[in-house]
Amino acid sequence: MAVEKYLELFEKRTTKSRQHWEEAKRYLAGGVSGGAGFLRPHPVYIADAKGSKFVDIDGNEYIDLLLGGFPNILGHSPSVITEAVKKQLDHGTAVGISTELQIKLAKKINKYMPHIELVRFVNTGSEANLFACRVARSWTGKDKIAKFEGGYNGQYDEQLISGISGRTLGSADRPEPVADCAGIPKFVLDNAIILPYNNPDATVSIIKEHANELAAVLIEPVAGFGMGGIPVEKEFMKALRKITEGNNVLLIFDEVVTAFRVGGLGGAVKYYGVKPDLASFGKPVGGGMSIGAYGGRRDIMEKCVSPTVDPLQDAEYKIFQSGTFTGNPITMTAGLACLTELAGKDYSYIDNLAEKVRVGLRRIAAEQGFAVQITGMASMFCVHFTSYPISDQRTHNKADKAKNYEFSLGMIVNGVWLAPMHTAAICFAHTAKEIDYILNVAESVLKEMKR
């Protein structure tokens, strides 16, 4: 089998990474700092990253299609960001007090996303969703949050349900909550409402049924990581907006993965023509630094987030959110540099390169006799080895994960970092020549798999 050949080649190419992993396991759980950094048969450790590529400690160079989980939309370490950050390092890193940089970045976000009338900065996308949901509970006086089966909305207890693990319970029309990992309390599952992605009739019915206890519906306009870059259908999004507006249920767009990528600088609102009440975002807005942000309607944010002079009143009517590193000047500087640079970019460049990959992969797979679905939109794509069209978690689960791993490993040992079962993305540092190379490698790998 091709996978055996690729495993042997992988081991030969990454002997130093194997040695580092053995040492790392003595100090780091699993030898990594996060689950996404783990790869069978062992992790690869990176020595340098620049532009569209990175180099591992064995000296192997890869065209990077993971891009750090998508914050590096300009590529790794672009000079426009690194030079700005270097200058700021002499003027403070984590001061814990407000700076002018926060105002500048907030104004920039509002300029491109006018529906974000007021914003708050946090440190991760998980935090952004946590606080957006807390705001929704404060505003509506209701307790429950609905999320979609297959959606990945972060790593807090109520977010790790019926999402990133791919586990499903109940019928397709009436999904039931299931924990994505150990350590999720039963009471969190009992309080969860799970909706079927891209199923308007069933979703509207469930929201109506729970309207009296439902504070918000949390949705990724494009299911970035959990299902493999599956867009919400436009008519479904319109139906979702209508039912939430009519039942005092806030609509929250989780754009942590897709903001400043789908719909360009305008985000999902520009693409769908539907305005949420609140939104969470991250990734590019931090310019490669750790960030999350949430915000939305002024009336909601003023009532539920903005402090007053009366701490007792705040405790009753407002959420509490703060953090040592929130809005730190290094991240604000990187974010400003990134968004300023993006404003001068033509998004059709990365979108067209990604479309070339999507079209090319479909053609090559058909020529080699493989049934595949290539999902994604804008500058994102994902490979699924299945003949079934992919529209939600349950159709995503029909894909052959073993073939996906074999294909991804074949790409990796040939210098293209395509993480197994993970959405990939194009950045502005990628070139047309690199896209040709990616497709040539894909053809070679599928031919080997066919043998």
N, C-alpha and C positions, 0 to 999 in steps of 0.2 A: 504493500500500500504506500501511496505517496506520503502519508503522514509519518511513517517510519523513517523514510528518507529525510524528510524535513526535520524531524526530531534529532536525528544523528547529525545533520548539518548544523542545526541550531547549537547543539552542545559543543561542536568543534569551534564554532565562531565565537562563543561566549564563555570561554574557560575562566576568565577573570571575574566575570559576573557570577558564575557558579561559586567561585572561591569567596567572593564578597558576600554572597547570600549565606553561605555556611557560617561565616563570621557574624553577619547581621542577625541571624536567628538567635544568637546569644544575648542580644541587646534589644532588638526590635521584634515585636510580636509578628511572627511570620516573615521576618526579615524586611518588612516594608512598613511605611507609615499610613497606609490606607489600602483598602481592598482593591481599588482600581490599579494600584501599582503592582499587583501580583499577576504573574503569568506562568502558566505551565510550560515546560517543566521547572523553570525557575525564573525569577525576575531578571530584567536587564537593568544595569545601573548606568546612568547617563553622565558623561564627562563634560559635554559642551553642547550648547544649542544656539543656533544662529539662523535667522531667516526661516526658510522652509524645511530645515534639516536639523537633526541632532546626531551626535556621535557618542557611542557607548565607550566604556572603559577598556574594551578590547580593540578599539579603533574602528569599529564598523560604523559606517555612515548610513542614515536612513532618511528618506523623504517622509516627513511627519504628517500623518493625516489625523492624529489625535489632538495635537496643538494644545496640550496641557488640559484637555477637557473643554476647549474652545475659547479661553480668554485671549489667546494670541492671534487675533484676527489680522494683525499686521505682520505676523511672523514672530519668531523668537528674538528677543533683545533688539528691537528696532532702535536705531540711534536717536530718533526723535523722542523716544521715551527714556532711554538710558541716560542721555545727556541732561534731560530735565530733572530726572531723579538725582543725578550726581550733584547738581547745583543745590537742590533742596536739602541734601544730607548735611550741609554745613549750617542749616537754619532750623533744625529740629526734626525729629522723627516721630515720636509719640508724646505729644504735649498734654493730651487729655482735656484740652480747652478748645473752644471754637477758633477757627482760623478763616481768613478771607478765602482761602482755597476751597473750602466747603461751599461757600456762597457761589463762587465761580462755576464749580462743577454742577451744582444744583440748577443754576441758570442755564447752563449748556444743555442739561437733560430736558428742562422745560421747553427750551427752544425747539428741540427736535421731537419731543413728545409732549405736546401741550396738555394732554390729559393728565400728566403728572404735575398737578398744580402745586403740591407740596410734597417734599421727599425727605426721607431719613436714611442715613447711611449706616450700615452694619458691616460685619466682616465676612459673611458667607451667604450663599443663596438659601441655605437651610434656615438661617436666622431670619432672612427677609420674609420667607413664607410663614415662619412661626409668628412674627409680629404682625404681618398682614392679617392673619387669621384672628389674632388677639384683638386687633382694631375692629374687625367685623363683629366679633362678639360684643365688644363694648358699644358699638353703634346700634346694633339691632336688639340687644338684650336677650339674644338667643344663643344657645350653647353649641350646636352641632355644625360641623363643617363637612361638606360633601366633596369627595375627590373622585377621580376617574380610575377605573380598573386599568392597570398598566402604566399609569402616570407616575413619574418619579419627581417628587416635590421636596426632597430633602431627607434629613436623617433623624429628625425628632420622632418621638413615639407615634404620634398621630399621622405622620407623613409616611412612615415605613409600613404601610398597609396596602395589600393588593397592588403592588407596584413593581419595584425593581427586580424582585425574585422571579416574577412570571407566574407565581402560584395563583390559581383561581378556585373559587368556590361558588356554588349556586349556578343558576342558569345564565345564559348570555344576556337575557333581558333583565335579570334580577341578580346581579352579582352580590355575593356575600363577602364580608371582610375576612381577610386572612393575613396573618403576620408575615412580613417579609424576612424576618430574622428572629433569633432568640431574644428574649429580654423585653418584648412588647407586652405590657400588662393587659390582662383580659378586659378590664374596664374600658381601656382605650378601644379595643375591638368592638365592644358592646355599644360604644358611643359613635361608631363610624357609619357613615352612609357612603356606599360605593355606587358609582354611576357607570353605565356602559358607554364607552367612547364611540362617537360617531353613530349613535343610535338615538335619534331625536324623540321618537314616540315614547320609548321606554324611559328616557331621561326626564322628559317633561312630566310623565306620570309619577315618577318617584319624587321629583321636586315638589309637585303639588301635594303629594301624600305627607311629606315631612315639612311643609312650608312653615308651620307654626313653631318648629323647633330648629329650623335651619338658618344659620347666620350667613353662610356664604357657600358659594361653589367655587372651588379652586381648579383651574384647568391650564394645562400647557397648550397654547395655540398650535404648536407643533410638538408632539411627544418626542422630546429630544433623545433621551437615553434609554428609558424603560422599554419602549416598543420599537425603537429604531427609526426615528425621524418621520413619523406618520403625521401628516397635517390634519387638523380638524377641517371637516367639510364646511364650506361657507354657509350653506343653508342651515346646517346644524348649529353653527355659532350664532346665527340670527335667532333661531328658535330658543337657544339658551339665554340670550340676552332678554328676549321678550318674557320668558317665564320667570326669570329672576326679578326683573323690574316690577312685574305685577304682583310679587309676593313678598316684598321687603326682604329680599335675599341679595346680598352683595355678590357681584361677579368679580373674581380675582383672576387676572392673567398672571400665570407663572411664566415669566420670560427670562428666567435666570440663564437658560441655555441659548435662547433665540433673540434676545434684545440686541439691537444694533447689528443683527445679521439677517433675520427674516424681515422683509419690508424696509431694508436699509436702515437709515437713522431713525425712521419713523416707527419701527417695530411692527408688531402684529396688528396694531390699530390701523396702520396705513394699508396693510394687505387685506384685512377682513372688513374694514369699514365699520367695525363694532367697537364701542368704547366701554372698557370695564370701569368699575367703581374704584378698584384698587389694582395695583400691579406690583410684582416683585421682579427684580432683575439683578444682574451681576455680570460675571465674565468680562466682556470687552470694556465695560464702563470703568473697570479698575486698571486698565492698561497692563494687565498681567500680574497685578498685585491682588492680594486677597481682599475681596469686597462683596458686599451684597447691598441692596437698597430696596426700599418699599415706599410707596406713595400713591397718590391719586387725587380724588376730589378734595377740594379745599375745605368744604364744610365738614367732611368726615375727619380729615386729619386735624383740623383746628379743634374740634370738639373732643376727639379721642386721644390725641397725641401731644399737641402743643401745651407746654406747662403754663400754669397760672401762678399768681402770687400766693395762692392758698393751697398748701400741701394737703390739707385734709380733704378739700374738694377734689384735688387731683386724684387722690387714692380712690375716691368713689366713682369718678366719671372717666378717668383717663388711664391708659395703659402706662406701664413703666418699661422703658427700653433705654439702655445705655451700654457702654462698654469701653474698656481701656483704649482700644485701638480703633474704635469707630471714627470715621472721618479723619484718620491720621494724615498728616501733610504729605507723606510719601505716596500713599495710595491716591490721594486727591490730585497730586501733581502728575502721576502716571495716567490717571483717568482723563485729566484735562488734555494732556498731550495726545492721548489716543483718540479722543473724540474730535479734537481739532484736526488731526491728520485724516481721520475718516471723512470729515466734511468735504475734503478735497478729492476724495476717491470716487471712482465710477464703480458702483456695486455690480454692474453688469459684467465686470471683469471676472470676479470670483464666481458669480452665479453661472456664467457661461462655461467656465472651466469645470464646475461641478456637473453641469448638464452634459458636457462632453464625456465625463466619467460615467454618468448614469447611462447615457445612450450606448457608449462603448462597451460597458460591462454587459448590458442586455444582449448586444449583438454577439459578443464573444461567447457568452454562455450558450446562446442558441446554436451557434456554429459548432460548439463542442458537445452539444446534447445535454446540457444541464438546465433543469428547470429552476429559474431564479426570479425573485422579485427584487427590484432595486427601488427602495423608497427614498423619501427625502424631498426637499425643496430648497430653493435659493442656493446657498453654498454648502449644503449638507447632503449626505447620501448614506445608505446602509444596504448591505447585501444580505438577502434571505434566500436560503436554498429550499425553495418550495414552489409548487405550481399554483398554490392558492393566493389570490390577491390579498395583500396585507392592509387591513383597515383598523385593527384593534388588537388587544392583547391576545385574544383567543386565536385569531388567524396568525398572529406573530408566533404563537407557540407551536404551530404546525411545521415551522421551519426545521430543517435538519441541522442541529447544533454541532454534530460531529463533523459534517462537511464544512460548516462555517469555520470551525477551528482549524481544520486541515488547510483550507484556503488561506486563512489569515496567517498561519504559520509559514506557508509557502511564500506569501508576500513578504513577510518579515525577513526570512533568510535570504531574500533577494533584494533587500534594501528598501522596502516600503513598509512603514509602520502602520499597519491596519489592525487595530486591536480587535480580537475576537468578539463577536456579538455586540459590537459597539458602533454607534453612529460615527461617521467620519466627516471631516470638513476641509474645505479649501480656505487658504488665507491669501492675502495680497502679495505675499512673498513667493507663492508658487508660480511656476512658469508653464507655458504651453508645452515646452520640451519635457518638463517633468511629468505632465499629464500623459504625454505619449509614452514615456517610460513606464508609468504606472499601468497603463493598458497593455503594453507589451509584456510586462511581468505577469499580469493577470491571465493573459492568453497562455503563457508558458506554464503557469501553475495549473490551470484547468486542463491543459493537455496532459500534464503529468498525472493529475487526479484521474483523468479518463482512462489512462493505461491500467 
